[in-house]
Amino acid sequence: MASPSTPNTLNTKSNFNEPGKRYFRAYSPGDDFYEALIDTHRDLSDEQSALLNARLILLLANHIGDLDVLREAMRIAREDV
């Protein structure tokens, strides 16, 4: 696979950050994302949570925009399912 900066390539390495914030440990930004994701789902029914996930996927896919990258992400996500 080409480097993450190469166009049309999915970056599968940890890439979480918050501009201007310094982290003591490399995994901390990912932990912050996970906490925010869990908080977003708090107090939702299973149906509401599934709808939230679908909307979030579509919003982020639109933000990415590159169909080759999105197809690669779907292929990788489906592996071993």
Backbone torsions as a table, in degrees:
resi	resn	phi	psi	omega
1	MET	NA	143.4	179.4
2	ALA	-70.8	168.9	179.9
3	SER	-65.8	154.7	-177.0
4	PRO	-57.5	-24.6	-178.8
5	SER	-81.1	-11.1	178.7
6	THR	-70.4	130.7	178.0
7	PRO	-55.8	151.3	177.3
8	ASN	65.2	26.4	177.2
9	THR	-127.0	130.2	179.2
10	LEU	-76.0	128.2	175.9
11	ASN	-84.1	111.3	-179.4
12	THR	-103.0	4.9	175.9
13	LYS	-89.1	155.5	179.6
14	SER	-53.9	128.4	-173.3
15	ASN	-137.9	19.3	-178.5
16	PHE	-79.5	139.3	174.2
17	ASN	-161.3	166.7	174.7
18	GLU	-133.8	114.1	-176.1
19	PRO	-51.1	132.2	177.3
20	GLY	83.8	-6.7	-179.0
21	LYS	-104.0	132.5	177.4
22	ARG	-102.1	138.2	-178.2
23	TYR	-113.5	142.2	178.1
24	PHE	-74.1	-37.8	-179.2
25	ARG	-119.8	145.9	-176.4
26	ALA	-63.0	-30.3	-176.8
27	TYR	-84.1	-9.9	-175.7
28	SER	-58.6	-41.6	178.3
29	PRO	-61.2	-36.8	176.1
30	GLY	-64.7	-38.5	175.9
31	ASP	-63.3	-40.5	178.4
32	ASP	-62.9	-41.4	177.7
33	PHE	-62.7	-46.7	-178.9
34	TYR	-59.6	-43.2	179.0
35	GLU	-61.9	-42.5	178.9
36	ALA	-65.1	-38.4	178.7
37	LEU	-64.8	-45.2	178.5
38	ILE	-62.8	-43.1	178.3
39	ASP	-61.2	-36.3	179.5
40	THR	-63.9	-31.8	-178.7
41	HIS	-88.8	-11.9	-175.3
42	ARG	-57.1	135.6	176.5
43	ASP	68.6	14.3	175.5
44	LEU	-95.8	149.5	172.9
45	SER	-72.1	167.9	177.0
46	ASP	-58.0	-40.5	-180.0
47	GLU	-65.6	-44.5	178.1
48	GLN	-64.4	-38.7	179.0
49	SER	-64.3	-41.9	177.7
50	ALA	-64.4	-40.2	177.7
51	LEU	-64.8	-43.4	177.0
52	LEU	-57.9	-46.7	179.0
53	ASN	-59.0	-43.8	-179.8
54	ALA	-62.6	-44.8	179.8
55	ARG	-65.2	-40.9	179.1
56	LEU	-63.2	-43.5	178.3
57	ILE	-59.5	-45.5	-179.2
58	LEU	-66.4	-39.9	177.2
59	LEU	-62.4	-46.3	-178.9
60	LEU	-70.0	-36.3	176.9
61	ALA	-63.3	-41.3	177.3
62	ASN	-63.7	-38.8	179.0
63	HIS	-63.8	-42.4	178.4
64	ILE	-66.6	-52.0	173.2
65	GLY	75.8	-29.7	-176.0
66	ASP	-78.8	110.6	-176.2
67	LEU	-63.0	-33.5	177.5
68	ASP	-63.4	-43.1	178.5
69	VAL	-65.4	-42.1	-180.0
70	LEU	-65.3	-40.5	177.2
71	ARG	-64.1	-40.2	177.8
72	GLU	-63.6	-41.6	178.6
73	ALA	-62.5	-42.9	179.4
74	MET	-64.9	-40.4	178.9
75	ARG	-62.8	-47.0	-179.1
76	ILE	-65.7	-42.0	-178.9
77	ALA	-63.0	-31.4	-177.8
78	ARG	-81.3	-18.3	-179.7
79	GLU	-56.0	136.9	175.8
80	ASP	60.1	20.6	176.4
81	VAL	-91.5	NA	NA
